[in-house]
Amino acid sequence: AASQRGIASWVSFSNTSDIGHTFTFSNIGTDVWKDNQLLWDQSPLKYANQVKTPTLFIHSEEDYRCWLVEGIQMYYALQSFEIPTRMVIFKGENHELSRSGKPSHRIKRLAEITGWFDKYLKL
C-alpha cells in the first residue's frame, strides 16, 4: 500500500487542519465535541494493530492540510507491529506535491511508489 497525505486520526485532524472541522463533519458527520468516539472509531490509527500490508507513507513537510504528524503516527504504529514500512518526507513541499510540486520531487514520488509496488506486489 502507499499512503499519501493521509489522515491517521480524525480526532487530531479535525482540530489541526485548515479544513479539519468542515471536512471532518462532511465525511464523518460529527465533531470532537459531539462524538469523539465515532471519530476515533473511523480513524485508521485505531486499527493499526490489525494491519498486515507493507505500507509506504509519503508526506510533505509543509502540508498544513494533512499535517506530517498524521503520517508519522501511522508509520511508527506499523513499525511497532513489525510491518514493513517506509516514510518519505518531501522538504519544501505542501499538500499539492503530486499536482504542483517541484518536478524533481514529483518524479521521486512516483519512483518511490513504483519501487515500493515492485518490491511488495507479486503479480
C-alpha positions in Angstrom: 0.0 0.0 0.0 1.0 3.6 -0.5 -0.5 6.3 1.7 -0.1 9.9 0.6 -1.3 13.0 2.6 -3.0 10.6 4.9 -5.2 11.1 8.0 -4.3 8.7 10.8 -6.6 10.1 13.4 -9.8 12.0 12.7 -9.6 13.3 16.3 -6.3 15.1 15.7 -7.0 16.1 12.1 -10.3 17.8 12.9 -8.6 20.4 15.1 -5.3 20.9 13.3 -6.1 21.1 9.6 -7.1 24.2 7.8 -10.3 22.4 6.7 -10.4 20.0 9.6 -13.8 20.9 11.2 -15.8 21.2 8.0 -14.1 18.3 6.2 -14.4 16.0 9.2 -18.1 16.9 9.7 -18.9 16.4 6.0 -17.1 13.0 5.9 -17.9 11.6 9.4 -21.0 13.6 10.3 -19.8 14.8 13.7 -17.0 16.6 15.5 -14.9 16.1 18.6 -17.4 17.7 20.9 -20.4 15.8 19.8 -19.0 12.3 19.3 -15.3 11.9 19.8 -15.6 8.1 20.0 -17.1 7.9 16.5 -14.1 9.9 15.1 -11.7 7.5 16.8 -13.7 4.5 15.6 -13.3 5.9 12.0 -9.5 6.5 12.4 -7.0 4.2 10.7 -4.7 4.5 13.7 -7.2 2.7 15.9 -6.8 -0.4 13.7 -3.0 -0.2 13.2 -2.6 -3.4 15.2 -4.6 -5.3 12.5 -2.5 -4.1 9.5 -0.5 -6.8 7.7 0.2 -4.9 4.4 3.6 -3.4 3.9 2.9 0.4 3.6 4.8 3.3 2.1 4.0 6.7 3.7 4.5 9.9 1.6 4.1 13.3 3.2 5.2 16.9 2.5 6.9 18.7 5.3 4.9 21.9 4.8 1.5 20.2 4.4 -0.9 22.2 6.6 -4.0 20.4 5.4 -2.9 16.8 6.3 -0.1 17.5 8.7 3.1 15.4 8.7 2.3 14.1 12.1 -0.7 12.2 10.7 1.7 10.1 8.5 4.3 9.8 11.3 1.7 8.3 13.7 0.8 5.5 11.3 4.4 4.9 10.3 5.5 4.4 13.9 2.4 2.4 14.7 3.0 -0.1 11.9 6.7 -0.2 12.8 5.8 -1.1 16.4 3.9 -4.1 15.0 6.9 -5.1 12.7 5.0 -4.3 9.5 7.4 -3.3 6.6 7.1 0.4 6.3 8.9 3.3 4.7 8.4 7.0 5.3 9.3 9.6 2.6 9.1 13.2 3.6 9.4 15.9 0.9 11.0 19.1 2.2 9.7 22.4 0.9 6.5 20.8 -0.4 2.9 21.2 0.7 -0.4 19.3 0.1 -0.2 19.9 -3.6 3.0 17.8 -4.1 1.5 15.4 -6.7 -0.1 18.2 -8.7 2.2 21.2 -8.5 5.3 20.2 -6.6 8.8 20.6 -7.9 9.2 18.4 -11.0 12.2 16.5 -9.4 10.0 15.8 -6.3 7.1 14.6 -8.4 9.4 12.2 -10.3 10.9 11.0 -7.0 7.4 10.5 -5.5 6.4 8.3 -8.5 9.7 6.4 -8.3 9.1 5.7 -4.6 5.6 4.4 -5.3 6.6 2.2 -8.2 9.6 0.9 -6.4 7.5 0.0 -3.4 5.0 -1.8 -5.5 7.7 -3.6 -7.5 9.1 -4.9 -4.2 5.8 -5.9 -2.5 3.3 -6.7 -5.2 3.7 -10.2 -6.6 1.7 -10.2 -9.8 
